[in-house]
Amino acid sequence: MKILLAAFDPFGGESINPALQAVKQVRKSIEGYTVVKVEIPTVFHRSMEILKEKIQETNPDIIIAVGQAGGRAQISVERVGINIDDARIPDNQGNKPIDEKIVAGGAEAYFSNLPIKAMADSIRRGGIPAEVSNTAGTFVCNHILYGLLHFIHTEKPGARGGFIHVPFIPPQVTDRPGQPSMALTDITKAIESALRAAVLYKEDIRSEEGSLH
């Protein structure tokens, strides 16, 4: 049994990406599942091509991508990917799509089939703040979440997939007064907690994770 854990390279002028740094430190085995890792570029479409290649190579049971969400103060387990690219900044190859479908003719949205509430709860029980998020944005993180879930629905039924957003780490906010950050060790611990829940919970828990806005 395998988990494929994907993480983006640095983007937006950053020299590091805490998602990638944390994923590199995640243990190689979680609850008996082998953890396979892959770095993906912060580039529309190319990121999904590389992820598909790794899925086909490794045949994982669970696929989770991890990305940076600067400005967020807690770990965000994403609920939904939407079929739209609407970039506020260029990706790492200068692409800046506006109001473009990720998959022409594809579903408007897909919900993660991971136990997202159990994952957030598991992270919090480890002493790290976490939430279920209802938006992965409209940049490459949402692109990979939607693309992954579309791939699962159309080509790899039985697999489970989703996305986790993580905050900045302290070195990224030294010149950003007031911006939240989280220690890299805590981000790594949170990802491992989420992976354990993803393995152990075949059905999600019922808990209050909704938002008012």
C-alpha positions as semicolon CSV with decimal commas, in nm:
position;residue;x (nm);y (nm);z (nm)
1;M;0,000;0,000;0,000
2;K;0,135;0,341;-0,095
3;I;0,082;0,711;-0,035
4;L;0,206;0,951;-0,301
5;L;0,295;1,286;-0,146
6;A;0,352;1,573;-0,389
7;A;0,483;1,921;-0,311
8;F;0,544;2,234;-0,516
9;D;0,873;2,408;-0,576
10;P;0,919;2,774;-0,463
11;F;0,713;3,037;-0,647
12;G;0,615;3,401;-0,634
13;G;0,970;3,521;-0,573
14;E;1,027;3,295;-0,271
15;S;1,354;3,103;-0,241
16;I;1,192;2,822;-0,042
17;N;0,855;2,651;-0,028
18;P;0,763;2,520;0,318
19;A;0,542;2,254;0,161
20;L;0,839;2,101;-0,021
21;Q;1,071;2,136;0,279
22;A;0,820;1,963;0,508
23;V;0,739;1,683;0,264
24;K;1,109;1,604;0,234
25;Q;1,114;1,542;0,610
26;V;0,802;1,323;0,626
27;R;0,877;0,966;0,730
28;K;0,901;0,696;0,463
29;S;0,630;0,482;0,621
30;I;0,299;0,580;0,784
31;E;0,077;0,313;0,943
32;G;0,228;0,047;0,718
33;Y;0,190;0,253;0,400
34;T;0,503;0,336;0,201
35;V;0,532;0,710;0,142
36;V;0,655;0,805;-0,205
37;K;0,741;1,170;-0,270
38;V;0,754;1,385;-0,581
39;E;0,838;1,750;-0,642
40;I;0,610;1,923;-0,890
41;P;0,661;2,260;-1,058
42;T;0,440;2,558;-0,984
43;V;0,330;2,560;-1,346
44;F;-0,021;2,517;-1,483
45;H;-0,073;2,185;-1,664
46;R;0,292;2,076;-1,644
47;S;0,245;2,012;-1,271
48;M;-0,041;1,773;-1,342
49;E;0,152;1,598;-1,619
50;I;0,434;1,518;-1,378
51;L;0,193;1,409;-1,106
52;K;0,013;1,176;-1,350
53;E;0,344;1,023;-1,455
54;K;0,431;0,954;-1,091
55;I;0,087;0,807;-1,022
56;Q;0,119;0,573;-1,319
57;E;0,471;0,478;-1,212
58;T;0,393;0,407;-0,845
59;N;0,021;0,309;-0,845
60;P;-0,056;0,470;-0,507
61;D;-0,371;0,418;-0,302
62;I;-0,373;0,772;-0,162
63;I;-0,245;1,085;-0,336
64;I;-0,204;1,412;-0,146
65;A;-0,050;1,731;-0,280
66;V;0,084;1,997;-0,045
67;G;0,127;2,367;-0,117
68;Q;0,209;2,700;0,045
69;A;-0,068;2,938;0,150
70;G;0,110;3,250;0,270
71;G;-0,109;3,449;0,506
72;R;-0,288;3,149;0,655
73;A;-0,213;3,080;1,019
74;Q;-0,304;2,712;1,031
75;I;-0,287;2,393;0,831
76;S;-0,572;2,383;0,579
77;V;-0,715;2,051;0,460
78;E;-0,892;2,140;0,138
79;R;-1,246;2,022;0,067
80;V;-1,300;2,109;-0,301
81;G;-1,124;2,182;-0,628
82;I;-1,300;2,394;-0,889
83;N;-1,265;2,385;-1,267
84;I;-1,109;2,727;-1,319
85;D;-0,765;2,882;-1,356
86;D;-0,766;3,252;-1,265
87;A;-0,412;3,364;-1,182
88;R;-0,329;3,681;-0,991
89;I;0,044;3,624;-1,047
90;P;0,232;3,433;-1,318
91;D;0,337;3,074;-1,258
92;N;0,704;2,976;-1,275
93;Q;0,698;2,973;-1,654
94;G;0,520;3,307;-1,688
95;N;0,174;3,165;-1,760
96;K;-0,113;3,373;-1,624
97;P;-0,445;3,222;-1,734
98;I;-0,759;3,424;-1,665
99;D;-1,096;3,251;-1,635
100;E;-0,979;2,938;-1,817
101;K;-1,122;2,590;-1,761
102;I;-0,874;2,337;-1,628
103;V;-1,051;2,054;-1,813
104;A;-1,276;2,155;-2,100
105;G;-1,612;1,989;-2,052
106;G;-1,512;1,861;-1,708
107;A;-1,725;1,876;-1,395
108;E;-1,753;2,221;-1,238
109;A;-1,600;2,091;-0,914
110;Y;-1,486;1,779;-0,733
111;F;-1,486;1,715;-0,360
112;S;-1,191;1,540;-0,200
113;N;-1,271;1,179;-0,113
114;L;-1,030;1,181;0,180
115;P;-1,154;1,195;0,541
116;I;-1,081;1,568;0,556
117;K;-1,248;1,635;0,893
118;A;-1,070;1,344;1,056
119;M;-0,743;1,472;0,910
120;A;-0,795;1,823;1,051
121;D;-0,899;1,675;1,386
122;S;-0,591;1,452;1,395
123;I;-0,364;1,750;1,333
124;R;-0,528;1,951;1,611
125;R;-0,503;1,660;1,854
126;G;-0,129;1,679;1,792
127;G;-0,132;2,037;1,921
128;I;-0,118;2,212;1,583
129;P;-0,394;2,443;1,455
130;A;-0,583;2,312;1,155
131;E;-0,903;2,370;0,960
132;V;-1,111;2,232;0,678
133;S;-1,085;2,491;0,401
134;N;-1,352;2,545;0,138
135;T;-1,130;2,718;-0,115
136;A;-0,794;2,619;-0,255
137;G;-0,778;2,947;-0,450
138;T;-0,758;2,966;-0,827
139;F;-0,382;2,934;-0,876
140;V;-0,175;2,619;-0,934
141;C;-0,274;2,461;-0,600
142;N;-0,639;2,449;-0,703
143;H;-0,530;2,345;-1,051
144;I;-0,354;2,036;-0,914
145;L;-0,634;1,954;-0,671
146;Y;-0,900;1,967;-0,943
147;G;-0,675;1,787;-1,192
148;L;-0,597;1,512;-0,943
149;L;-0,961;1,456;-0,851
150;H;-1,064;1,458;-1,218
151;F;-0,796;1,197;-1,288
152;I;-0,919;0,980;-1,000
153;H;-1,281;1,005;-1,114
154;T;-1,205;0,930;-1,478
155;E;-0,898;0,704;-1,474
156;K;-0,819;0,572;-1,128
157;P;-1,138;0,483;-0,942
158;G;-1,075;0,348;-0,597
159;A;-0,788;0,585;-0,525
160;R;-0,832;0,872;-0,281
161;G;-0,689;1,217;-0,318
162;G;-0,677;1,568;-0,182
163;F;-0,473;1,872;-0,094
164;I;-0,319;2,035;0,214
165;H;-0,217;2,401;0,238
166;V;0,053;2,505;0,485
167;P;0,158;2,848;0,620
168;F;0,484;3,034;0,571
169;I;0,775;2,927;0,790
170;P;0,951;3,191;1,009
171;P;1,239;3,275;0,768
172;Q;0,979;3,384;0,511
173;V;0,818;3,646;0,736
174;T;1,118;3,829;0,878
175;D;1,040;4,121;0,646
176;R;0,662;4,074;0,661
177;P;0,548;4,221;0,995
178;G;0,223;4,071;1,118
179;Q;0,225;3,776;0,877
180;P;0,164;3,439;1,047
181;S;0,409;3,153;1,023
182;M;0,458;2,802;1,156
183;A;0,770;2,607;1,245
184;L;0,879;2,361;0,980
185;T;0,886;2,080;1,236
186;D;0,520;2,147;1,318
187;I;0,422;2,150;0,951
188;T;0,596;1,815;0,904
189;K;0,425;1,673;1,213
190;A;0,089;1,800;1,087
191;I;0,132;1,633;0,748
192;E;0,220;1,304;0,914
193;S;-0,087;1,332;1,139
194;A;-0,304;1,397;0,833
195;L;-0,157;1,095;0,655
196;R;-0,228;0,870;0,952
197;A;-0,591;0,980;0,954
198;A;-0,616;0,932;0,577
199;V;-0,504;0,572;0,623
200;L;-0,705;0,488;0,934
201;Y;-1,040;0,650;0,846
202;K;-1,219;0,494;0,552
203;E;-1,520;0,716;0,627
204;D;-1,500;1,071;0,757
205;I;-1,613;1,183;1,100
206;R;-1,904;1,420;1,158
207;S;-1,783;1,739;1,320
208;E;-1,840;2,113;1,298
209;E;-1,589;2,237;1,042
210;G;-1,801;2,479;0,843
211;S;-1,733;2,852;0,802
212;L;-1,958;3,157;0,808
213;H;-1,771;3,335;0,529
